[in-house]
Amino acid sequence: MAITTPPFPGLELFRLDGRVAFISGASGHLGSAVTWGLAQAGASLILNGRNEERLKSLKTALEEKGFSAECAVFDIMDTNEVEKFAASVKRLDVLINNAYTGRAVPIDAATDDDFAKAFQSGVTAAFNLSRAFLPALEASAKPKHSASIINIASMYGSVSPDPRIYGDSGLNSPPFYGPAKAGLLQLTRYLATHWAPKNFRVNALTPGPFPTASVQKEQRDFMATLGDKNPMGRIGQAHEICGPVLFLASEA
C-alpha cells in the first residue's frame, strides 16, 4: 500500500525564521520566557521596556546564543514615543502586548491613579502599539502569511481572585488589575474581527498563576495553597507560556 506525503508541513509550521517580533515588557518574568521561546524558533526580536540595563543584558544573552535582537527602550504609555519608534519599523510579523504597570495594594488603598495607570498600560498602550504598528503589520501580512498580535491577559480578566487563597500573604491581585485585563480581552475581540480582512490574527492568552521565582522562594506555604486551586495541583512556570505563544505567533 502506497503512503502519500501529507500536503502540509509539520513542525515547520512553528518556525519563525525571517519573522520580526516585538515584545513589550520583554525583560520581565513572562516577557523574558516568551522572548527566549521566539528566539529559538528563529524570530528576530525587538525587545521593549523601560529598564535599559535589563534589556541590554537580555540582548547580550540572546546574542551569545546566536540569536538576533535589538533594544527599544521607551515607555509604552508615552504615545509620542510609541509612534516615533513604530514609524522606524518597516515590517513587523508578530506584536506581543505583554507589559503592564500597577501597584500591589489592597482594596482600601487603591486610588483613581491606580485604575488609570492599569488601564493605560494594560489596554490603551496595547491599542496604541497595535495602531502605530499597523503599516508594519500590513507590510507583513500576505495571502499565505498572517500577521499576528498576541495580548497577554490573565484569568483575572474573567474571574475574581479568591481572597481565601491569598489570606495574609499580601499578594492578592489588586482591584484594578482584573478590570484592565478584562478590557484587554474585549480589545482583542474587537481587533480580531475588525482586522481579520487585513489577514491579521489577534488573540489573547489568559494565564493562571505564574508567580516570579522570588515569590516562589519566599512564599512556599502560599505557593502550595495557590497550587491546590489548580486541578494539576501546582502553579505555572514561566517557560510553559512559550508553547502557546509560539503556536499563536507562527503559521501553526
DRENDRENTOR-862509 format. One line per 2 residues: number of its first residue (from 1); for each residue x, y, z of N, C-alpha, C. Coordinates in steps of 0.05 Angstrom, whole numbers, padded with zeros to 5 digits. Example, Ala and Ser with C-alpha at 12.3 -4.5 7.8 and 13.67 -1.06 7.14 Angstrom:
<nodes>
1	00264:-00114:00156:00246:-00090:00156:00264:-00066:00156; 00257:-00045:00142:00273:-00021:00143:00258:00001:00157 $
</nodes>
This chain:
<nodes>
1	00017:-00024:00000:00000:00000:00000:00018:00025:00000; 00013:00043:-00019:00029:00067:-00021:00021:00087:00000 $
3	00041:00100:00012:00036:00120:00032:00041:00148:00020; 00022:00164:00018:00025:00190:00006:00035:00211:00027 $
5	00050:00230:00017:00060:00251:00035:00038:00271:00040; 00033:00278:00065:00012:00297:00071:00018:00324:00057 $
7	-00003:00337:00048:00001:00362:00033:00004:00386:00051; 00017:00382:00074:00021:00405:00093:00047:00399:00108 $
9	00060:00420:00117:00085:00417:00133:00079:00408:00161; 00099:00398:00175:00095:00390:00203:00106:00411:00222 $
11	00128:00405:00234:00139:00424:00253:00148:00451:00241; 00151:00451:00214:00159:00476:00201:00138:00498:00206 $
13	00113:00489:00211:00092:00509:00216:00098:00527:00240; 00115:00516:00258:00121:00531:00283:00146:00548:00281 $
15	00159:00547:00258:00184:00563:00255:00177:00592:00249; 00195:00609:00258:00192:00638:00254:00216:00651:00240 $
17	00230:00634:00225:00254:00644:00211:00246:00667:00192; 00261:00689:00193:00255:00712:00176:00233:00730:00186 $
19	00221:00723:00209:00199:00739:00220:00210:00758:00241; 00197:00780:00244:00205:00801:00264:00183:00802:00285 $
21	00192:00801:00311:00172:00802:00333:00180:00824:00353; 00160:00839:00361:00163:00860:00381:00149:00850:00407 $
23	00164:00852:00429:00153:00843:00455:00155:00865:00475; 00133:00875:00485:00133:00895:00506:00138:00881:00533 $
25	00151:00895:00551:00158:00883:00576:00175:00858:00573; 00194:00860:00554:00209:00836:00545:00228:00825:00567 $
27	00237:00841:00585:00256:00832:00606:00242:00823:00631; 00215:00823:00632:00200:00815:00655:00198:00785:00659 $
29	00183:00777:00679:00181:00748:00686:00171:00731:00662; 00147:00738:00652:00137:00723:00629:00149:00733:00603 $
31	00155:00759:00601:00166:00770:00577:00192:00757:00568; 00210:00753:00587:00236:00741:00580:00232:00712:00571 $
33	00213:00697:00583:00208:00670:00575:00197:00669:00546; 00179:00687:00540:00168:00690:00513:00190:00696:00493 $
35	00208:00715:00501:00229:00723:00484:00247:00700:00476; 00255:00684:00496:00273:00661:00490:00258:00640:00472 $
37	00233:00637:00477:00218:00618:00460:00217:00626:00431; 00211:00652:00426:00210:00662:00399:00238:00661:00386 $
39	00258:00667:00401:00286:00667:00391:00293:00639:00381; 00287:00619:00397:00294:00592:00389:00278:00582:00365 $
41	00256:00596:00359:00240:00589:00336:00250:00604:00311; 00270:00621:00315:00282:00635:00292:00275:00663:00288 $
43	00259:00675:00305:00250:00703:00301:00272:00723:00307; 00271:00745:00293:00288:00768:00300:00271:00785:00320 $
45	00284:00793:00342:00269:00804:00364:00273:00834:00368; 00252:00848:00375:00253:00876:00384:00244:00876:00413 $
47	00263:00881:00431:00258:00879:00460:00251:00907:00471; 00226:00909:00481:00217:00934:00492:00215:00934:00522 $
49	00221:00957:00534:00218:00960:00563:00229:00987:00571; 00226:00993:00597:00236:01019:00607:00264:01017:00619 $
51	00272:00993:00627:00297:00989:00640:00319:00981:00620; 00335:01001:00612:00355:00997:00591:00375:00975:00599 $
53	00384:00976:00624:00404:00957:00633:00394:00928:00630; 00370:00923:00639:00359:00896:00638:00355:00887:00609 $
55	00346:00905:00592:00342:00899:00564:00368:00892:00550; 00389:00908:00556:00415:00903:00544:00427:00876:00554 $
57	00422:00870:00579:00431:00844:00590:00417:00821:00575; 00391:00823:00571:00377:00803:00556:00386:00801:00528 $
59	00390:00823:00515:00400:00824:00487:00427:00810:00485; 00445:00816:00504:00472:00803:00503:00470:00773:00507 $
61	00453:00764:00525:00449:00736:00530:00438:00722:00505; 00420:00735:00491:00408:00723:00467:00429:00722:00445 $
63	00445:00743:00441:00465:00744:00420:00487:00724:00425; 00493:00719:00450:00514:00699:00457:00505:00671:00448 $
65	00479:00667:00446:00469:00641:00436:00464:00641:00406; 00472:00663:00393:00469:00665:00364:00442:00676:00354 $
67	00426:00687:00372:00400:00697:00365:00402:00727:00358; 00382:00737:00343:00382:00765:00335:00363:00781:00352 $
69	00372:00804:00363:00356:00820:00380:00365:00849:00380; 00346:00868:00383:00353:00896:00387:00335:00907:00409 $
71	00345:00928:00422:00330:00940:00444:00314:00964:00435; 00290:00967:00446:00273:00990:00441:00265:01001:00469 $
73	00281:01019:00479:00278:01029:00506:00259:01053:00506; 00234:01048:00513:00215:01070:00516:00191:01060:00532 $
75	00176:01079:00543:00152:01073:00558:00128:01071:00539; 00115:01048:00539:00092:01044:00521:00069:01062:00528 $
77	00069:01074:00551:00048:01093:00558:00053:01121:00547; 00076:01125:00534:00082:01150:00521:00075:01148:00492 $
79	00052:01158:00484:00042:01155:00457:00062:01166:00436; 00074:01188:00442:00093:01200:00423:00117:01181:00418 $
81	00127:01169:00440:00149:01151:00436:00141:01126:00421; 00117:01116:00426:00106:01093:00412:00105:01099:00382 $
83	00093:01122:00375:00090:01128:00346:00117:01134:00333; 00136:01146:00348:00162:01152:00337:00177:01126:00331 $
85	00177:01107:00349:00191:01082:00344:00177:01066:00322; 00150:01064:00323:00136:01048:00304:00141:01058:00275 $
87	00144:01084:00272:00149:01095:00246:00176:01085:00234; 00194:01076:00251:00220:01067:00242:00221:01038:00234 $
89	00199:01024:00240:00197:00995:00234:00182:00991:00208; 00195:00980:00189:00183:00977:00162:00165:00952:00160 $
91	00172:00931:00175:00157:00907:00174:00156:00893:00201; 00133:00884:00209:00130:00871:00235:00111:00847:00231 $
93	00120:00823:00239:00104:00799:00236:00088:00792:00261; 00100:00798:00284:00088:00790:00309:00090:00813:00329 $
95	00067:00820:00341:00067:00841:00362:00056:00827:00387; 00071:00828:00408:00063:00816:00434:00060:00838:00455 $
97	00035:00843:00462:00029:00863:00483:00029:00849:00510; 00052:00852:00523:00056:00837:00548:00059:00856:00573 $
99	00069:00880:00568:00075:00898:00591:00050:00907:00606; 00054:00910:00632:00033:00920:00650:00046:00935:00673 $
101	00035:00957:00681:00045:00972:00704:00023:00975:00725; 00029:00968:00750:00009:00971:00771:00020:00963:00798 $
103	00010:00976:00819:00019:00970:00846:00004:00946:00857; 00016:00933:00876:00002:00911:00890:-00008:00923:00917 $
105	-00034:00931:00916:-00045:00943:00940:-00073:00931:00945; -00082:00931:00971:-00109:00921:00977:-00130:00941:00968 $
107	-00155:00932:00970:-00178:00948:00961:-00178:00976:00973; -00174:00978:00999:-00177:01004:01013:-00154:01023:01007 $
109	-00133:01013:00994:-00111:01031:00987:-00110:01038:00957; -00128:01026:00941:-00129:01032:00913:-00139:01060:00907 $
111	-00127:01073:00888:-00134:01101:00881:-00143:01104:00852; -00154:01127:00846:-00161:01133:00819:-00137:01130:00800 $
113	-00114:01139:00810:-00090:01138:00794:-00082:01109:00788; -00086:01091:00807:-00080:01063:00803:-00097:01052:00780 $
115	-00123:01058:00780:-00140:01049:00758:-00132:01061:00731; -00125:01086:00732:-00117:01100:00707:-00091:01087:00695 $
117	-00072:01082:00712:-00047:01070:00702:-00050:01041:00693; -00067:01026:00707:-00073:00999:00699:-00085:00998:00672 $
119	-00105:01015:00667:-00118:01015:00641:-00100:01027:00619; -00084:01047:00627:-00066:01059:00607:-00045:01039:00598 $
121	-00033:01025:00616:-00012:01006:00609:-00023:00980:00598; -00047:00971:00608:-00057:00945:00600:-00076:00945:00577 $
123	-00088:00968:00571:-00108:00969:00549:-00101:00990:00529; -00099:01015:00538:-00094:01037:00519:-00067:01034:00505 $
125	-00046:01026:00519:-00020:01022:00507:-00020:01000:00487; -00035:00978:00493:-00037:00956:00474:-00050:00965:00448 $
127	-00071:00982:00451:-00084:00992:00427:-00066:01011:00412; -00052:01029:00426:-00035:01048:00413:-00012:01034:00398 $
129	-00001:01013:00410:00020:00998:00396:00009:00984:00371; -00014:00972:00374:-00027:00958:00351:-00032:00978:00329 $
131	-00043:01001:00336:-00049:01021:00315:-00024:01033:00303; -00004:01039:00319:00021:01051:00309:00036:01031:00291 $
133	00035:01006:00297:00049:00986:00281:00032:00976:00257; 00009:00988:00253:-00009:00978:00232:00005:00977:00204 $
135	00019:00998:00196:00032:00997:00169:00053:00974:00168; 00068:00970:00190:00088:00949:00190:00075:00922:00190 $
137	00053:00919:00204:00039:00893:00204:00026:00888:00176; 00016:00909:00164:00004:00906:00137:00026:00898:00117 $
139	00050:00908:00121:00072:00901:00103:00080:00872:00105; 00074:00860:00129:00080:00832:00134:00058:00813:00123 $
141	00033:00821:00127:00011:00803:00121:00008:00799:00090; 00007:00774:00083:00004:00766:00055:-00017:00744:00054 $
143	-00026:00737:00029:-00047:00717:00027:-00042:00691:00042; -00016:00683:00043:-00009:00658:00057:00008:00663:00082 $
145	00007:00687:00092:00024:00694:00115:00009:00715:00131; -00003:00707:00153:-00017:00726:00170:00002:00740:00189 $
147	-00004:00765:00195:00009:00779:00216:-00005:00771:00242; 00009:00771:00265:-00003:00762:00290:00001:00782:00312 $
149	-00021:00788:00326:-00020:00804:00350:-00028:00786:00373; -00012:00785:00394:-00018:00768:00417:-00018:00786:00442 $
151	-00041:00786:00456:-00044:00801:00480:-00042:00783:00504; -00025:00789:00523:-00022:00773:00547:-00041:00784:00568 $
153	-00064:00770:00572:-00084:00779:00592:-00080:00763:00617; -00101:00754:00630:-00100:00739:00655:-00127:00726:00660 $
155	-00126:00705:00675:-00151:00692:00683:-00168:00712:00700; -00155:00732:00712:-00170:00751:00728:-00183:00772:00711 $
157	-00182:00769:00685:-00198:00785:00667:-00225:00772:00663; -00228:00747:00673:-00253:00732:00670:-00265:00723:00697 $
159	-00248:00719:00717:-00258:00710:00743:-00246:00728:00764; -00257:00728:00788:-00246:00743:00810:-00226:00727:00826 $
161	-00205:00740:00836:-00187:00726:00855:-00204:00716:00879; -00196:00693:00890:-00209:00682:00914:-00193:00691:00938 $
163	-00203:00710:00954:-00187:00721:00976:-00180:00700:00997; -00194:00678:00997:-00188:00657:01017:-00161:00643:01011 $
165	-00154:00644:00985:-00128:00632:00978:-00105:00649:00987; -00108:00675:00984:-00086:00694:00989:-00082:00699:01018 $
167	-00103:00698:01034:-00100:00702:01063:-00086:00728:01069; -00065:00726:01087:-00050:00749:01095:-00023:00750:01080 $
169	-00021:00737:01057:00004:00737:01042:00011:00764:01031; -00009:00782:01027:-00004:00808:01016:-00002:00807:00985 $
171	-00007:00784:00973:-00004:00780:00945:-00030:00780:00929; -00052:00786:00942:-00078:00785:00928:-00077:00805:00905 $
173	-00089:00797:00883:-00090:00814:00859:-00106:00840:00866; -00095:00864:00859:-00109:00889:00866:-00135:00892:00849 $
175	-00153:00909:00858:-00179:00912:00845:-00179:00923:00817; -00157:00936:00809:-00156:00948:00783:-00143:00930:00762 $
177	-00129:00909:00771:-00115:00891:00752:-00134:00875:00735; -00153:00862:00747:-00173:00846:00732:-00189:00862:00713 $
179	-00200:00885:00721:-00215:00901:00702:-00198:00910:00677; -00172:00916:00682:-00155:00923:00660:-00152:00899:00641 $
181	-00147:00875:00652:-00144:00852:00635:-00170:00844:00621; -00193:00849:00634:-00218:00845:00620:-00221:00863:00596 $
183	-00212:00888:00600:-00212:00907:00578:-00195:00898:00555; -00172:00886:00562:-00153:00877:00541:-00166:00853:00526 $
185	-00181:00836:00540:-00195:00814:00526:-00215:00825:00506; -00230:00845:00514:-00250:00856:00496:-00237:00871:00473 $
187	-00215:00885:00478:-00200:00897:00456:-00190:00876:00436; -00182:00853:00447:-00173:00831:00429:-00195:00822:00411 $
189	-00219:00819:00422:-00242:00810:00405:-00248:00831:00384; -00247:00856:00392:-00253:00878:00374:-00234:00879:00350 $
191	-00208:00879:00357:-00187:00880:00336:-00188:00855:00318; -00193:00832:00330:-00194:00807:00315:-00215:00808:00293 $
193	-00238:00818:00300:-00260:00819:00280:-00256:00842:00259; -00246:00865:00269:-00243:00887:00250:-00219:00885:00232 $
195	-00198:00871:00241:-00174:00869:00225:-00170:00842:00211; -00190:00824:00214:-00189:00799:00200:-00186:00803:00170 $
197	-00200:00822:00158:-00197:00826:00129:-00168:00834:00120; -00153:00844:00139:-00125:00851:00133:-00106:00826:00135 $
199	-00118:00803:00141:-00103:00779:00145:-00086:00780:00171; -00097:00793:00191:-00085:00794:00217:-00099:00773:00235 $
201	-00084:00760:00252:-00095:00743:00273:-00090:00757:00299; -00111:00762:00314:-00109:00776:00340:-00120:00757:00362 $
203	-00103:00749:00380:-00111:00730:00401:-00101:00739:00428; -00112:00728:00449:-00103:00733:00476:-00097:00707:00491 $
205	-00078:00708:00508:-00073:00686:00527:-00082:00695:00555; -00094:00677:00570:-00104:00684:00596:-00091:00666:00617 $
207	-00066:00671:00624:-00051:00653:00642:-00064:00653:00670; -00060:00631:00683:-00068:00628:00711:-00044:00638:00728 $
209	-00039:00626:00752:-00018:00636:00769:00010:00629:00759; 00026:00649:00754:00054:00646:00746:00071:00663:00764 $
211	00073:00658:00790:00089:00675:00808:00119:00676:00800; 00132:00698:00806:00160:00701:00800:00176:00682:00817 $
213	00201:00678:00809:00219:00660:00824:00223:00669:00853; 00224:00695:00857:00229:00705:00885:00204:00700:00902 $
215	00180:00703:00891:00156:00697:00906:00154:00667:00912; 00161:00651:00893:00161:00622:00897:00179:00614:00920 $
217	00202:00627:00921:00222:00621:00942:00214:00631:00969; 00202:00655:00970:00197:00668:00996:00169:00661:01007 $
219	00151:00650:00991:00124:00645:00999:00116:00616:00993; 00131:00597:01004:00127:00569:00998:00100:00559:01007 $
221	00091:00567:01030:00064:00558:01040:00042:00568:01022; 00045:00594:01014:00025:00606:00997:00025:00592:00969 $
223	00049:00585:00959:00051:00571:00934:00036:00544:00934; 00038:00531:00957:00024:00505:00960:-00006:00509:00959 $
225	-00015:00530:00973:-00044:00536:00974:-00054:00544:00946; -00038:00561:00933:-00046:00570:00906:-00046:00547:00886 $
227	-00026:00529:00888:-00025:00506:00871:-00048:00488:00874; -00058:00485:00899:-00080:00467:00904:-00106:00476:00891 $
229	-00108:00501:00884:-00131:00512:00870:-00133:00501:00841; -00109:00493:00831:-00107:00483:00803:-00112:00453:00804 $
231	-00128:00442:00785:-00132:00413:00785:-00106:00397:00782; -00085:00409:00771:-00059:00395:00769:-00043:00398:00795 $
233	-00053:00414:00814:-00040:00416:00839:-00014:00431:00840; -00011:00450:00821:00014:00465:00821:00010:00492:00807 $
235	00029:00510:00810:00029:00535:00796:00042:00532:00769; 00040:00553:00752:00053:00552:00726:00082:00562:00728 $
237	00099:00551:00710:00127:00560:00708:00129:00577:00682; 00145:00598:00683:00146:00617:00662:00150:00605:00634 $
239	00168:00584:00633:00174:00573:00606:00150:00560:00593; 00129:00554:00610:00106:00540:00599:00088:00557:00581 $
241	00093:00583:00582:00078:00601:00564:00089:00602:00536; 00114:00592:00533:00127:00593:00506:00111:00578:00485 $
243	00101:00554:00492:00087:00538:00472:00063:00552:00461; 00045:00561:00478:00021:00575:00468:00028:00601:00452 $
245	00048:00616:00460:00056:00640:00446:00066:00632:00418; 00083:00612:00417:00095:00603:00392:00073:00594:00373 $
247	00054:00579:00384:00031:00570:00367:00016:00593:00354; 00011:00614:00371:-00004:00637:00361:00012:00655:00343 $
249	00038:00656:00347:00056:00673:00332:00062:00662:00304; 00062:00635:00302:00070:00622:00278:00047:00615:00260 $
251	00052:00603:00237:00031:00595:00218:00016:00571:00229; 00026:00559:00250:00012:00536:00262:-00016:00544:00271 $
</nodes>
